[in-house]
């Protein structure tokens, strides 16, 4: 979706036109979902926290400054809501790649998605977010660095290290199957 269309929807929401929410939601739901998944690692929790996130967006839409990066603004709300949820539930242990049985062949799409999610969940939080933003959202390293408030070189290095780690995990899983 074009930035201008999103900005118009935001302006309509600020004026109280609730119908514009659908446009905003459709434009941002995928990014928010994967941001939350990178932190919570559980799709059931993500659904709950996603609802909470959008409620906060609606409550605070008047604070958003037009023509600034809305994606960064909504992602910040999503991240904070996810961390609040983790604190409330006192759940800090990530899914472990070992929980997935590598002896099972990954034949169907759902199993492949689960396998990839499990691999990505094994990364450290910052690395996981960098990988998700780079691969799924095709953000540049520069954009990621700005959103995460990290030096560009650090983001580039962490991305390369995360890919290396994921390749090594995948190779280890393949060796276990053979």
C-alpha positions in Angstrom: 0.0 0.0 0.0 1.2 3.4 -0.8 2.3 5.7 2.0 -0.1 8.4 0.8 -3.1 6.1 1.0 -2.0 5.0 4.5 -1.6 8.7 5.6 -5.1 9.5 4.3 -6.5 6.6 6.3 -4.7 7.8 9.4 -6.0 11.4 8.9 -9.5 10.0 8.6 -9.1 7.9 11.7 -7.9 11.1 13.6 -11.2 12.7 12.5 -13.2 9.9 14.0 -14.0 8.0 10.8 -13.7 4.5 12.1 -14.2 2.9 8.6 -10.5 4.0 7.8 -9.3 1.4 10.4 -9.8 -1.4 7.9 -7.4 0.3 5.5 -4.8 0.9 8.2 -5.2 -2.7 9.5 -4.8 -4.3 6.0 -1.7 -2.2 5.4 0.0 -3.1 8.7 -1.3 -6.5 9.9 1.4 -8.6 8.4 4.3 -6.5 9.7 2.7 -6.3 13.2 2.0 -10.1 13.2 5.6 -11.0 12.5 7.0 -8.4 14.9 4.9 -9.9 17.6 5.7 -13.5 16.6 9.4 -12.7 16.7 9.0 -11.7 20.4 6.2 -14.0 21.6 7.0 -17.1 19.5 3.5 -18.4 20.0 0.7 -17.7 17.4 -2.0 -17.9 20.1 -0.4 -15.2 22.1 0.2 -13.2 19.0 -3.5 -13.1 18.2 -4.3 -11.7 21.6 -1.5 -9.2 21.7 -2.3 -8.1 18.1 -5.8 -7.1 19.2 -4.3 -5.2 22.2 -1.8 -3.5 19.9 -4.5 -2.2 17.5 -6.6 -1.0 20.4 -3.6 1.0 21.6 -3.1 2.3 18.1 -6.7 3.5 18.0 -6.4 5.1 21.5 -3.2 6.9 20.6 -3.6 7.7 16.9 -3.9 11.4 17.8 -0.2 11.2 18.9 1.1 10.0 15.5 2.7 12.8 13.6 1.7 12.9 10.0 4.4 12.1 7.4 6.7 10.3 9.8 7.3 6.5 9.6 4.0 5.0 10.6 5.5 1.4 10.3 8.1 2.3 12.9 5.5 3.9 15.2 3.1 0.9 15.1 5.9 -1.6 15.5 7.1 0.2 18.6 3.6 -0.1 20.0 3.5 -3.8 19.1 6.9 -4.4 20.7 6.0 -2.7 23.9 2.7 -4.5 24.1 4.4 -7.8 23.5 6.9 -7.2 26.3 4.1 -6.1 28.6 2.4 -9.4 27.8 5.6 -11.4 28.6 6.0 -9.6 31.9 2.4 -10.3 32.8 2.6 -13.9 32.0 6.1 -14.3 33.3 6.9 -16.4 30.3 10.5 -16.0 29.2 11.5 -19.3 27.7 11.6 -19.4 23.9 10.5 -22.3 21.9 13.5 -24.6 21.5 14.4 -26.0 18.1 14.9 -29.3 19.8 11.1 -29.4 20.5 10.7 -30.0 16.8 11.2 -33.6 15.8 13.7 -33.5 12.9 13.0 -37.2 12.1 9.7 -36.1 10.6 9.8 -35.2 6.9 8.8 -31.7 6.1 6.4 -32.4 3.3 3.5 -30.0 3.6 3.3 -26.3 3.8 2.2 -26.1 7.4 5.0 -28.3 8.6 7.5 -26.2 6.6 6.1 -23.0 8.1 6.3 -24.5 11.6 9.9 -25.7 10.9 11.0 -22.2 9.7 9.2 -20.5 12.6 11.0 -22.9 15.0 14.4 -22.2 13.5 13.8 -18.4 13.6 12.5 -18.7 17.2 15.9 -20.2 18.2 17.6 -16.9 17.4 18.3 -14.2 20.0 15.5 -11.6 20.0 17.4 -8.8 18.2 18.7 -11.2 15.6 15.2 -12.7 15.1 13.7 -9.2 14.5 16.5 -8.3 12.1 16.0 -11.5 10.1 12.3 -11.1 10.0 12.5 -7.5 8.9 15.1 -8.3 6.2 13.6 -11.5 4.8 9.9 -11.1 5.2 9.6 -7.3 4.8 12.6 -6.7 2.5 13.7 -3.8 4.6 17.2 -2.4 4.1 19.8 -2.8 6.8 19.7 1.0 7.1 15.9 1.0 7.8 16.3 -1.8 10.3 19.2 -0.1 12.0 17.1 3.1 12.4 14.0 1.2 13.7 16.0 -0.7 16.2 18.3 2.1 17.1 21.4 0.1 16.3 24.5 1.0 14.3 24.3 0.0 10.6 27.4 -2.2 10.9 26.0 -4.0 13.9 22.7 -4.8 12.0 24.7 -6.1 9.0 27.0 -8.2 11.1 24.1 -9.6 13.2 22.1 -10.5 10.1 25.1 -12.4 8.6 25.7 -14.2 11.9 22.1 -15.1 12.2 22.0 -16.5 8.7 25.2 -18.5 9.4 23.6 -19.9 12.6 20.4 -20.8 10.8 22.3 -22.6 8.0 24.3 -24.6 10.6 21.1 -25.5 12.5 19.5 -26.7 9.2 22.6 -28.7 8.3 22.7 -30.3 11.8 19.0 -31.2 11.4 19.6 -32.8 8.0 22.5 -34.9 9.4 20.2 -36.1 12.2 17.6 -37.3 9.6 20.2 -39.2 7.6 
